[in-house]
Amino acid sequence: HVDYTVDALTLSAQYSTSELVNPISLNDYEAFGIGAAYDLGGGASVVGGVAQITDYDRDDETVWEAGLSFEF
């Protein structure tokens, strides 16, 4: 996981792999994602990101997210 912050903007990148073993099959996963957060002040931020998830038994999946984050 890597974060880079410039003023109110934080950029993030993450890579992970995992191996799950269940009684029926062996599932390997690989994921890479990037995201950004912009601090609006007062504990509020606009956030968003995209991730590519690869399950070696199935097709790739792309996941998007966007929203607001609040700290109290």
N, C-alpha and C positions, 0 to 999 in steps of 0.2 A: 504494500500500500504506500503510495507516494502522494503528498499534498504540496502544492505550491501556492503561496498567497502573495498577491499584489494589491495593496490598498484594501478595498472592500471585497475583492474577488478572490475566491479560493478554487483552484482547479485540482481535481483528484484523478488518480488512475489506480486500478487494482487488478491483479491477476491471481487466480487460484486454481488448484487442481484438487480433486478428491477421488477416493476410491471407496465405494460402498459395496459391502458383501452381504447378500441376503441368501436365503436358502434356495432361491430359484435361479439367480444369475448374478454375475459380477458386473457392476455398473461403474464406469469411469466418467468423470465430469471434468470439464475445463471451462473456465470463465474469464473474460476480460471485460472491464468496464471503465468508462470515463464519466466524470461528472463535474458540475460547477455549482457554486453557491455564491450569491451576492448579498452581502450584509446591508440591510436597509436601515439599521440602527434600531435602538430600543428593544433588541432581542429578536427581531424579525429578519428572516432571510428568504430570498427566492432561490429555489434549488431545482436541479434537473440532472438527468443522466441517462446513459444508454449502456446496456451490457449485452454481450454475445455469449450465449451458453451453449456448449457442445456436450451432448450426451452421446457417447460413442455407439450406443445401440439404436439411436433415433436420429432425427434431423436436428440441425442447429435451430436455436431459438433466439430472437432478438427481443429484448425487453426495454421499454422506454418508461421514464417517470418524470414528472414535473409537479411542482407545488410550492407551498409556503411552509416554512419551519419557524416555530416560536419557542423561545426560551423564557421561562418565568422564574 
